[in-house]
Amino acid sequence: MAENDGTRRPSAAGAVLLAATVAAGSVAGTFCAFAHAVLPAPARSDDRVYVDVMRDVTT
């Protein structure tokens, strides 16, 4: 068995964790920007228009 000198080497798991954290933050930021920039405009209109706009956005 090899002796452990107490140092840790970076592993692939750490890189994957960092990439997942950055990706999740990017997705959350995109949704936040959409909610603050786009959604207030249709919210001021009629409910039917709001539903039609959201259907058009998702297609």
mmCIF file as Biopython writes it, N, C-alpha, C and O atoms, coordinates in Angstrom:
data_model
#
loop_
_atom_site.group_PDB
_atom_site.id
_atom_site.type_symbol
_atom_site.label_atom_id
_atom_site.label_alt_id
_atom_site.label_comp_id
_atom_site.label_asym_id
_atom_site.label_entity_id
_atom_site.label_seq_id
_atom_site.pdbx_PDB_ins_code
_atom_site.Cartn_x
_atom_site.Cartn_y
_atom_site.Cartn_z
_atom_site.occupancy
_atom_site.B_iso_or_equiv
_atom_site.auth_seq_id
_atom_site.auth_asym_id
_atom_site.pdbx_PDB_model_num
ATOM 1   N N  . MET A ? 1  ? 0.819   -1.179 0.000   1.0 0.0 1  A 1 
ATOM 2   C CA . MET A ? 1  ? 0.000   0.000  0.000   1.0 0.0 1  A 1 
ATOM 3   C C  . MET A ? 1  ? 0.862   1.241  0.000   1.0 0.0 1  A 1 
ATOM 4   O O  . MET A ? 1  ? 1.912   1.274  0.642   1.0 0.0 1  A 1 
ATOM 5   N N  . ALA A ? 2  ? 0.425   2.262  -0.716  1.0 0.0 2  A 1 
ATOM 6   C CA . ALA A ? 2  ? 1.176   3.521  -0.750  1.0 0.0 2  A 1 
ATOM 7   C C  . ALA A ? 2  ? 0.856   4.329  0.499   1.0 0.0 2  A 1 
ATOM 8   O O  . ALA A ? 2  ? -0.259  4.298  1.020   1.0 0.0 2  A 1 
ATOM 9   N N  . GLU A ? 3  ? 1.856   5.042  0.955   1.0 0.0 3  A 1 
ATOM 10  C CA . GLU A ? 3  ? 1.645   5.875  2.142   1.0 0.0 3  A 1 
ATOM 11  C C  . GLU A ? 3  ? 0.938   7.161  1.751   1.0 0.0 3  A 1 
ATOM 12  O O  . GLU A ? 3  ? 1.170   7.701  0.670   1.0 0.0 3  A 1 
ATOM 13  N N  . ASN A ? 4  ? 0.092   7.642  2.616   1.0 0.0 4  A 1 
ATOM 14  C CA . ASN A ? 4  ? -0.637  8.882  2.391   1.0 0.0 4  A 1 
ATOM 15  C C  . ASN A ? 4  ? 0.062   9.987  3.168   1.0 0.0 4  A 1 
ATOM 16  O O  . ASN A ? 4  ? 0.190   9.910  4.390   1.0 0.0 4  A 1 
ATOM 17  N N  . ASP A ? 5  ? 0.520   11.029 2.446   1.0 0.0 5  A 1 
ATOM 18  C CA . ASP A ? 5  ? 1.228   12.110 3.118   1.0 0.0 5  A 1 
ATOM 19  C C  . ASP A ? 5  ? 0.305   13.251 3.545   1.0 0.0 5  A 1 
ATOM 20  O O  . ASP A ? 5  ? 0.787   14.295 3.983   1.0 0.0 5  A 1 
ATOM 21  N N  . GLY A ? 6  ? -0.985  13.075 3.430   1.0 0.0 6  A 1 
ATOM 22  C CA . GLY A ? 6  ? -1.951  14.056 3.893   1.0 0.0 6  A 1 
ATOM 23  C C  . GLY A ? 6  ? -2.340  15.096 2.857   1.0 0.0 6  A 1 
ATOM 24  O O  . GLY A ? 6  ? -3.199  15.934 3.132   1.0 0.0 6  A 1 
ATOM 25  N N  . THR A ? 7  ? -1.741  15.069 1.681   1.0 0.0 7  A 1 
ATOM 26  C CA . THR A ? 7  ? -2.110  16.033 0.641   1.0 0.0 7  A 1 
ATOM 27  C C  . THR A ? 7  ? -3.187  15.422 -0.242  1.0 0.0 7  A 1 
ATOM 28  O O  . THR A ? 7  ? -3.262  14.208 -0.426  1.0 0.0 7  A 1 
ATOM 29  N N  . ARG A ? 8  ? -4.010  16.298 -0.774  1.0 0.0 8  A 1 
ATOM 30  C CA . ARG A ? 8  ? -5.081  15.845 -1.665  1.0 0.0 8  A 1 
ATOM 31  C C  . ARG A ? 8  ? -4.813  16.356 -3.060  1.0 0.0 8  A 1 
ATOM 32  O O  . ARG A ? 8  ? -4.421  17.507 -3.250  1.0 0.0 8  A 1 
ATOM 33  N N  . ARG A ? 9  ? -5.024  15.503 -4.022  1.0 0.0 9  A 1 
ATOM 34  C CA . ARG A ? 9  ? -4.899  15.910 -5.407  1.0 0.0 9  A 1 
ATOM 35  C C  . ARG A ? 9  ? -6.285  16.172 -5.966  1.0 0.0 9  A 1 
ATOM 36  O O  . ARG A ? 9  ? -7.243  15.490 -5.601  1.0 0.0 9  A 1 
ATOM 37  N N  . PRO A ? 10 ? -6.399  17.167 -6.859  1.0 0.0 10 A 1 
ATOM 38  C CA . PRO A ? 10 ? -7.717  17.410 -7.462  1.0 0.0 10 A 1 
ATOM 39  C C  . PRO A ? 10 ? -8.185  16.181 -8.240  1.0 0.0 10 A 1 
ATOM 40  O O  . PRO A ? 10 ? -7.391  15.509 -8.898  1.0 0.0 10 A 1 
ATOM 41  N N  . SER A ? 11 ? -9.434  15.911 -8.157  1.0 0.0 11 A 1 
ATOM 42  C CA . SER A ? 11 ? -9.962  14.743 -8.852  1.0 0.0 11 A 1 
ATOM 43  C C  . SER A ? 11 ? -11.004 15.180 -9.870  1.0 0.0 11 A 1 
ATOM 44  O O  . SER A ? 11 ? -11.409 16.342 -9.907  1.0 0.0 11 A 1 
ATOM 45  N N  . ALA A ? 12 ? -11.420 14.253 -10.674 1.0 0.0 12 A 1 
ATOM 46  C CA . ALA A ? 12 ? -12.443 14.534 -11.674 1.0 0.0 12 A 1 
ATOM 47  C C  . ALA A ? 12 ? -13.769 14.879 -10.998 1.0 0.0 12 A 1 
ATOM 48  O O  . ALA A ? 12 ? -14.552 15.659 -11.540 1.0 0.0 12 A 1 
ATOM 49  N N  . ALA A ? 13 ? -14.026 14.313 -9.836  1.0 0.0 13 A 1 
ATOM 50  C CA . ALA A ? 13 ? -15.276 14.602 -9.134  1.0 0.0 13 A 1 
ATOM 51  C C  . ALA A ? 13 ? -15.353 16.080 -8.748  1.0 0.0 13 A 1 
ATOM 52  O O  . ALA A ? 13 ? -16.425 16.683 -8.815  1.0 0.0 13 A 1 
ATOM 53  N N  . GLY A ? 14 ? -14.243 16.655 -8.353  1.0 0.0 14 A 1 
ATOM 54  C CA . GLY A ? 14 ? -14.234 18.077 -8.015  1.0 0.0 14 A 1 
ATOM 55  C C  . GLY A ? 14 ? -14.510 18.946 -9.231  1.0 0.0 14 A 1 
ATOM 56  O O  . GLY A ? 14 ? -15.217 19.948 -9.126  1.0 0.0 14 A 1 
ATOM 57  N N  . ALA A ? 15 ? -13.967 18.581 -10.374 1.0 0.0 15 A 1 
ATOM 58  C CA . ALA A ? 15 ? -14.200 19.334 -11.604 1.0 0.0 15 A 1 
ATOM 59  C C  . ALA A ? 15 ? -15.658 19.229 -12.044 1.0 0.0 15 A 1 
ATOM 60  O O  . ALA A ? 15 ? -16.252 20.207 -12.499 1.0 0.0 15 A 1 
ATOM 61  N N  . VAL A ? 16 ? -16.220 18.042 -11.902 1.0 0.0 16 A 1 
ATOM 62  C CA . VAL A ? 16 ? -17.628 17.851 -12.265 1.0 0.0 16 A 1 
ATOM 63  C C  . VAL A ? 16 ? -18.523 18.657 -11.320 1.0 0.0 16 A 1 
ATOM 64  O O  . VAL A ? 16 ? -19.498 19.269 -11.757 1.0 0.0 16 A 1 
ATOM 65  N N  . LEU A ? 17 ? -18.195 18.657 -10.039 1.0 0.0 17 A 1 
ATOM 66  C CA . LEU A ? 17 ? -18.973 19.434 -9.072  1.0 0.0 17 A 1 
ATOM 67  C C  . LEU A ? 17 ? -18.906 20.919 -9.392  1.0 0.0 17 A 1 
ATOM 68  O O  . LEU A ? 17 ? -19.925 21.606 -9.324  1.0 0.0 17 A 1 
ATOM 69  N N  . LEU A ? 18 ? -17.746 21.422 -9.736  1.0 0.0 18 A 1 
ATOM 70  C CA . LEU A ? 18 ? -17.601 22.829 -10.094 1.0 0.0 18 A 1 
ATOM 71  C C  . LEU A ? 18 ? -18.398 23.154 -11.355 1.0 0.0 18 A 1 
ATOM 72  O O  . LEU A ? 18 ? -19.080 24.177 -11.407 1.0 0.0 18 A 1 
ATOM 73  N N  . ALA A ? 19 ? -18.320 22.302 -12.358 1.0 0.0 19 A 1 
ATOM 74  C CA . ALA A ? 19 ? -19.068 22.524 -13.601 1.0 0.0 19 A 1 
ATOM 75  C C  . ALA A ? 19 ? -20.573 22.495 -13.355 1.0 0.0 19 A 1 
ATOM 76  O O  . ALA A ? 19 ? -21.305 23.305 -13.925 1.0 0.0 19 A 1 
ATOM 77  N N  . ALA A ? 20 ? -21.041 21.585 -12.523 1.0 0.0 20 A 1 
ATOM 78  C CA . ALA A ? 20 ? -22.469 21.510 -12.208 1.0 0.0 20 A 1 
ATOM 79  C C  . ALA A ? 20 ? -22.931 22.736 -11.441 1.0 0.0 20 A 1 
ATOM 80  O O  . ALA A ? 20 ? -24.039 23.223 -11.665 1.0 0.0 20 A 1 
ATOM 81  N N  . THR A ? 21 ? -22.100 23.241 -10.542 1.0 0.0 21 A 1 
ATOM 82  C CA . THR A ? 21 ? -22.453 24.431 -9.781  1.0 0.0 21 A 1 
ATOM 83  C C  . THR A ? 21 ? -22.554 25.647 -10.689 1.0 0.0 21 A 1 
ATOM 84  O O  . THR A ? 21 ? -23.491 26.436 -10.572 1.0 0.0 21 A 1 
ATOM 85  N N  . VAL A ? 22 ? -21.598 25.798 -11.590 1.0 0.0 22 A 1 
ATOM 86  C CA . VAL A ? 22 ? -21.627 26.923 -12.527 1.0 0.0 22 A 1 
ATOM 87  C C  . VAL A ? 22 ? -22.834 26.815 -13.468 1.0 0.0 22 A 1 
ATOM 88  O O  . VAL A ? 22 ? -23.488 27.818 -13.752 1.0 0.0 22 A 1 
ATOM 89  N N  . ALA A ? 23 ? -23.126 25.617 -13.944 1.0 0.0 23 A 1 
ATOM 90  C CA . ALA A ? 23 ? -24.267 25.428 -14.839 1.0 0.0 23 A 1 
ATOM 91  C C  . ALA A ? 23 ? -25.588 25.732 -14.130 1.0 0.0 23 A 1 
ATOM 92  O O  . ALA A ? 23 ? -26.465 26.379 -14.702 1.0 0.0 23 A 1 
ATOM 93  N N  . ALA A ? 24 ? -25.730 25.271 -12.896 1.0 0.0 24 A 1 
ATOM 94  C CA . ALA A ? 24 ? -26.960 25.534 -12.149 1.0 0.0 24 A 1 
ATOM 95  C C  . ALA A ? 24 ? -27.118 27.032 -11.883 1.0 0.0 24 A 1 
ATOM 96  O O  . ALA A ? 24 ? -28.227 27.562 -11.956 1.0 0.0 24 A 1 
ATOM 97  N N  . GLY A ? 25 ? -26.035 27.698 -11.583 1.0 0.0 25 A 1 
ATOM 98  C CA . GLY A ? 25 ? -26.094 29.147 -11.380 1.0 0.0 25 A 1 
ATOM 99  C C  . GLY A ? 25 ? -26.455 29.891 -12.648 1.0 0.0 25 A 1 
ATOM 100 O O  . GLY A ? 25 ? -27.179 30.886 -12.602 1.0 0.0 25 A 1 
ATOM 101 N N  . SER A ? 26 ? -25.957 29.420 -13.780 1.0 0.0 26 A 1 
ATOM 102 C CA . SER A ? 26 ? -26.284 30.053 -15.060 1.0 0.0 26 A 1 
ATOM 103 C C  . SER A ? 26 ? -27.765 29.891 -15.401 1.0 0.0 26 A 1 
ATOM 104 O O  . SER A ? 26 ? -28.409 30.834 -15.860 1.0 0.0 26 A 1 
ATOM 105 N N  . VAL A ? 27 ? -28.290 28.712 -15.177 1.0 0.0 27 A 1 
ATOM 106 C CA . VAL A ? 27 ? -29.709 28.476 -15.444 1.0 0.0 27 A 1 
ATOM 107 C C  . VAL A ? 27 ? -30.574 29.323 -14.511 1.0 0.0 27 A 1 
ATOM 108 O O  . VAL A ? 27 ? -31.561 29.915 -14.950 1.0 0.0 27 A 1 
ATOM 109 N N  . ALA A ? 28 ? -30.214 29.384 -13.238 1.0 0.0 28 A 1 
ATOM 110 C CA . ALA A ? 28 ? -30.974 30.198 -12.289 1.0 0.0 28 A 1 
ATOM 111 C C  . ALA A ? 28 ? -30.916 31.672 -12.672 1.0 0.0 28 A 1 
ATOM 112 O O  . ALA A ? 28 ? -31.920 32.376 -12.567 1.0 0.0 28 A 1 
ATOM 113 N N  . GLY A ? 29 ? -29.766 32.141 -13.111 1.0 0.0 29 A 1 
ATOM 114 C CA . GLY A ? 29 ? -29.637 33.530 -13.537 1.0 0.0 29 A 1 
ATOM 115 C C  . GLY A ? 29 ? -30.463 33.826 -14.770 1.0 0.0 29 A 1 
ATOM 116 O O  . GLY A ? 29 ? -31.046 34.905 -14.883 1.0 0.0 29 A 1 
ATOM 117 N N  . THR A ? 30 ? -30.521 32.883 -15.695 1.0 0.0 30 A 1 
ATOM 118 C CA . THR A ? 30 ? -31.335 33.060 -16.898 1.0 0.0 30 A 1 
ATOM 119 C C  . THR A ? 30 ? -32.814 33.162 -16.544 1.0 0.0 30 A 1 
ATOM 120 O O  . THR A ? 30 ? -33.515 34.034 -17.056 1.0 0.0 30 A 1 
ATOM 121 N N  . PHE A ? 31 ? -33.290 32.281 -15.678 1.0 0.0 31 A 1 
ATOM 122 C CA . PHE A ? 31 ? -34.687 32.349 -15.259 1.0 0.0 31 A 1 
ATOM 123 C C  . PHE A ? 31 ? -34.985 33.637 -14.506 1.0 0.0 31 A 1 
ATOM 124 O O  . PHE A ? 31 ? -36.054 34.220 -14.686 1.0 0.0 31 A 1 
ATOM 125 N N  . CYS A ? 32 ? -34.074 34.084 -13.678 1.0 0.0 32 A 1 
ATOM 126 C CA . CYS A ? 32 ? -34.264 35.326 -12.929 1.0 0.0 32 A 1 
ATOM 127 C C  . CYS A ? 32 ? -34.331 36.523 -13.879 1.0 0.0 32 A 1 
ATOM 128 O O  . CYS A ? 32 ? -35.197 37.386 -13.733 1.0 0.0 32 A 1 
ATOM 129 N N  . ALA A ? 33 ? -33.426 36.576 -14.844 1.0 0.0 33 A 1 
ATOM 130 C CA . ALA A ? 33 ? -33.429 37.669 -15.819 1.0 0.0 33 A 1 
ATOM 131 C C  . ALA A ? 33 ? -34.724 37.667 -16.625 1.0 0.0 33 A 1 
ATOM 132 O O  . ALA A ? 33 ? -35.300 38.725 -16.880 1.0 0.0 33 A 1 
ATOM 133 N N  . PHE A ? 34 ? -35.182 36.485 -17.028 1.0 0.0 34 A 1 
ATOM 134 C CA . PHE A ? 34 ? -36.436 36.383 -17.773 1.0 0.0 34 A 1 
ATOM 135 C C  . PHE A ? 34 ? -37.608 36.885 -16.923 1.0 0.0 34 A 1 
ATOM 136 O O  . PHE A ? 34 ? -38.460 37.628 -17.411 1.0 0.0 34 A 1 
ATOM 137 N N  . ALA A ? 35 ? -37.645 36.480 -15.664 1.0 0.0 35 A 1 
ATOM 138 C CA . ALA A ? 35 ? -38.747 36.877 -14.792 1.0 0.0 35 A 1 
ATOM 139 C C  . ALA A ? 35 ? -38.779 38.374 -14.554 1.0 0.0 35 A 1 
ATOM 140 O O  . ALA A ? 35 ? -39.856 38.958 -14.431 1.0 0.0 35 A 1 
ATOM 141 N N  . HIS A ? 36 ? -37.611 39.007 -14.488 1.0 0.0 36 A 1 
ATOM 142 C CA . HIS A ? 36 ? -37.571 40.438 -14.210 1.0 0.0 36 A 1 
ATOM 143 C C  . HIS A ? 36 ? -37.648 41.307 -15.454 1.0 0.0 36 A 1 
ATOM 144 O O  . HIS A ? 36 ? -38.076 42.458 -15.368 1.0 0.0 36 A 1 
ATOM 145 N N  . ALA A ? 37 ? -37.252 40.794 -16.595 1.0 0.0 37 A 1 
ATOM 146 C CA . ALA A ? 37 ? -37.229 41.602 -17.810 1.0 0.0 37 A 1 
ATOM 147 C C  . ALA A ? 37 ? -38.445 41.382 -18.707 1.0 0.0 37 A 1 
ATOM 148 O O  . ALA A ? 37 ? -38.931 42.330 -19.324 1.0 0.0 37 A 1 
ATOM 149 N N  . VAL A ? 38 ? -38.940 40.160 -18.788 1.0 0.0 38 A 1 
ATOM 150 C CA . VAL A ? 38 ? -39.978 39.838 -19.760 1.0 0.0 38 A 1 
ATOM 151 C C  . VAL A ? 38 ? -41.368 39.754 -19.128 1.0 0.0 38 A 1 
ATOM 152 O O  . VAL A ? 38 ? -42.328 40.281 -19.691 1.0 0.0 38 A 1 
ATOM 153 N N  . LEU A ? 39 ? -41.491 39.119 -18.002 1.0 0.0 39 A 1 
ATOM 154 C CA . LEU A ? 39 ? -42.810 38.833 -17.441 1.0 0.0 39 A 1 
ATOM 155 C C  . LEU A ? 39 ? -43.609 40.050 -16.944 1.0 0.0 39 A 1 
ATOM 156 O O  . LEU A ? 39 ? -44.837 39.971 -16.944 1.0 0.0 39 A 1 
ATOM 157 N N  . PRO A ? 40 ? -43.009 41.150 -16.528 1.0 0.0 40 A 1 
ATOM 158 C CA . PRO A ? 40 ? -43.844 42.277 -16.100 1.0 0.0 40 A 1 
ATOM 159 C C  . PRO A ? 40 ? -44.729 42.854 -17.208 1.0 0.0 40 A 1 
ATOM 160 O O  . PRO A ? 40 ? -45.832 43.317 -16.919 1.0 0.0 40 A 1 
ATOM 161 N N  . ALA A ? 41 ? -44.286 42.841 -18.448 1.0 0.0 41 A 1 
ATOM 162 C CA . ALA A ? 41 ? -45.085 43.403 -19.541 1.0 0.0 41 A 1 
ATOM 163 C C  . ALA A ? 41 ? -46.385 42.634 -19.764 1.0 0.0 41 A 1 
ATOM 164 O O  . ALA A ? 41 ? -47.447 43.257 -19.758 1.0 0.0 41 A 1 
ATOM 165 N N  . PRO A ? 42 ? -46.361 41.305 -19.962 1.0 0.0 42 A 1 
ATOM 166 C CA . PRO A ? 42 ? -47.641 40.622 -20.147 1.0 0.0 42 A 1 
ATOM 167 C C  . PRO A ? 42 ? -48.481 40.579 -18.868 1.0 0.0 42 A 1 
ATOM 168 O O  . PRO A ? 42 ? -49.697 40.407 -18.940 1.0 0.0 42 A 1 
ATOM 169 N N  . ALA A ? 43 ? -47.860 40.731 -17.714 1.0 0.0 43 A 1 
ATOM 170 C CA . ALA A ? 43 ? -48.623 40.713 -16.464 1.0 0.0 43 A 1 
ATOM 171 C C  . ALA A ? 43 ? -49.540 41.927 -16.352 1.0 0.0 43 A 1 
ATOM 172 O O  . ALA A ? 43 ? -50.539 41.885 -15.634 1.0 0.0 43 A 1 
ATOM 173 N N  . ARG A ? 44 ? -49.206 43.004 -17.054 1.0 0.0 44 A 1 
ATOM 174 C CA . ARG A ? 44 ? -50.055 44.208 -17.018 1.0 0.0 44 A 1 
ATOM 175 C C  . ARG A ? 44 ? -51.249 44.102 -17.956 1.0 0.0 44 A 1 
ATOM 176 O O  . ARG A ? 44 ? -52.147 44.942 -17.907 1.0 0.0 44 A 1 
ATOM 177 N N  . SER A ? 45 ? -51.274 43.088 -18.805 1.0 0.0 45 A 1 
ATOM 178 C CA . SER A ? 45 ? -52.367 42.938 -19.758 1.0 0.0 45 A 1 
ATOM 179 C C  . SER A ? 45 ? -53.426 41.982 -19.205 1.0 0.0 45 A 1 
ATOM 180 O O  . SER A ? 45 ? -53.374 41.559 -18.050 1.0 0.0 45 A 1 
ATOM 181 N N  . ASP A ? 46 ? -54.367 41.665 -20.057 1.0 0.0 46 A 1 
ATOM 182 C CA . ASP A ? 46 ? -55.462 40.761 -19.697 1.0 0.0 46 A 1 
ATOM 183 C C  . ASP A ? 46 ? -54.914 39.344 -19.456 1.0 0.0 46 A 1 
ATOM 184 O O  . ASP A ? 46 ? -53.877 38.973 -20.006 1.0 0.0 46 A 1 
ATOM 185 N N  . ASP A ? 47 ? -55.607 38.575 -18.648 1.0 0.0 47 A 1 
ATOM 186 C CA . ASP A ? 47 ? -55.152 37.220 -18.323 1.0 0.0 47 A 1 
ATOM 187 C C  . ASP A ? 47 ? -55.038 36.331 -19.567 1.0 0.0 47 A 1 
ATOM 188 O O  . ASP A ? 47 ? -54.114 35.525 -19.682 1.0 0.0 47 A 1 
ATOM 189 N N  . ARG A ? 48 ? -55.981 36.488 -20.487 1.0 0.0 48 A 1 
ATOM 190 C CA . ARG A ? 48 ? -55.962 35.666 -21.702 1.0 0.0 48 A 1 
ATOM 191 C C  . ARG A ? 48 ? -54.717 35.977 -22.537 1.0 0.0 48 A 1 
ATOM 192 O O  . ARG A ? 48 ? -54.094 35.074 -23.096 1.0 0.0 48 A 1 
ATOM 193 N N  . VAL A ? 49 ? -54.366 37.252 -22.615 1.0 0.0 49 A 1 
ATOM 194 C CA . VAL A ? 49 ? -53.162 37.650 -23.354 1.0 0.0 49 A 1 
ATOM 195 C C  . VAL A ? 49 ? -51.923 37.064 -22.687 1.0 0.0 49 A 1 
ATOM 196 O O  . VAL A ? 49 ? -51.005 36.609 -23.370 1.0 0.0 49 A 1 
ATOM 197 N N  . TYR A ? 50 ? -51.892 37.074 -21.366 1.0 0.0 50 A 1 
ATOM 198 C CA . TYR A ? 50 ? -50.754 36.521 -20.626 1.0 0.0 50 A 1 
ATOM 199 C C  . TYR A ? 50 ? -50.574 35.036 -20.941 1.0 0.0 50 A 1 
ATOM 200 O O  . TYR A ? 50 ? -49.456 34.573 -21.165 1.0 0.0 50 A 1 
ATOM 201 N N  . VAL A ? 51 ? -51.669 34.306 -20.958 1.0 0.0 51 A 1 
ATOM 202 C CA . VAL A ? 51 ? -51.602 32.873 -21.258 1.0 0.0 51 A 1 
ATOM 203 C C  . VAL A ? 51 ? -51.143 32.656 -22.701 1.0 0.0 51 A 1 
ATOM 204 O O  . VAL A ? 51 ? -50.326 31.772 -22.957 1.0 0.0 51 A 1 
ATOM 205 N N  . ASP A ? 52 ? -51.648 33.438 -23.635 1.0 0.0 52 A 1 
ATOM 206 C CA . ASP A ? 52 ? -51.252 33.313 -25.035 1.0 0.0 52 A 1 
ATOM 207 C C  . ASP A ? 52 ? -49.754 33.616 -25.222 1.0 0.0 52 A 1 
ATOM 208 O O  . ASP A ? 52 ? -49.066 32.933 -25.981 1.0 0.0 52 A 1 
ATOM 209 N N  . VAL A ? 53 ? -49.265 34.639 -24.526 1.0 0.0 53 A 1 
ATOM 210 C CA . VAL A ? 53 ? -47.840 34.983 -24.626 1.0 0.0 53 A 1 
ATOM 211 C C  . VAL A ? 53 ? -46.981 33.860 -24.076 1.0 0.0 53 A 1 
ATOM 212 O O  . VAL A ? 53 ? -45.974 33.501 -24.687 1.0 0.0 53 A 1 
ATOM 213 N N  . MET A ? 54 ? -47.356 33.298 -22.935 1.0 0.0 54 A 1 
ATOM 214 C CA . MET A ? 54 ? -46.561 32.220 -22.333 1.0 0.0 54 A 1 
ATOM 215 C C  . MET A ? 54 ? -46.586 30.970 -23.218 1.0 0.0 54 A 1 
ATOM 216 O O  . MET A ? 54 ? -45.586 30.256 -23.300 1.0 0.0 54 A 1 
ATOM 217 N N  . ARG A ? 55 ? -47.692 30.705 -23.866 1.0 0.0 55 A 1 
ATOM 218 C CA . ARG A ? 55 ? -47.744 29.566 -24.790 1.0 0.0 55 A 1 
ATOM 219 C C  . ARG A ? 55 ? -46.835 29.799 -25.980 1.0 0.0 55 A 1 
ATOM 220 O O  . ARG A ? 55 ? -46.182 28.869 -26.455 1.0 0.0 55 A 1 
ATOM 221 N N  . ASP A ? 56 ? -46.784 31.051 -26.476 1.0 0.0 56 A 1 
ATOM 222 C CA . ASP A ? 56 ? -45.914 31.366 -27.612 1.0 0.0 56 A 1 
ATOM 223 C C  . ASP A ? 56 ? -44.449 31.290 -27.219 1.0 0.0 56 A 1 
ATOM 224 O O  . ASP A ? 56 ? -43.616 30.892 -28.033 1.0 0.0 56 A 1 
ATOM 225 N N  . VAL A ? 57 ? -44.114 31.663 -25.985 1.0 0.0 57 A 1 
ATOM 226 C CA . VAL A ? 57 ? -42.736 31.629 -25.521 1.0 0.0 57 A 1 
ATOM 227 C C  . VAL A ? 57 ? -42.241 30.192 -25.431 1.0 0.0 57 A 1 
ATOM 228 O O  . VAL A ? 57 ? -41.090 29.919 -25.773 1.0 0.0 57 A 1 
ATOM 229 N N  . THR A ? 58 ? -43.067 29.286 -24.988 1.0 0.0 58 A 1 
ATOM 230 C CA . THR A ? 58 ? -42.633 27.915 -24.755 1.0 0.0 58 A 1 
ATOM 231 C C  . THR A ? 58 ? -42.627 27.053 -26.024 1.0 0.0 58 A 1 
ATOM 232 O O  . THR A ? 58 ? -42.144 25.921 -25.996 1.0 0.0 58 A 1 
ATOM 233 N N  . THR A ? 59 ? -43.149 27.569 -27.116 1.0 0.0 59 A 1 
ATOM 234 C CA . THR A ? 59 ? -43.160 26.756 -28.338 1.0 0.0 59 A 1 
ATOM 235 C C  . THR A ? 59 ? -42.071 27.157 -29.284 1.0 0.0 59 A 1 
ATOM 236 O O  . THR A ? 59 ? -41.941 26.572 -30.359 1.0 0.0 59 A 1 
#
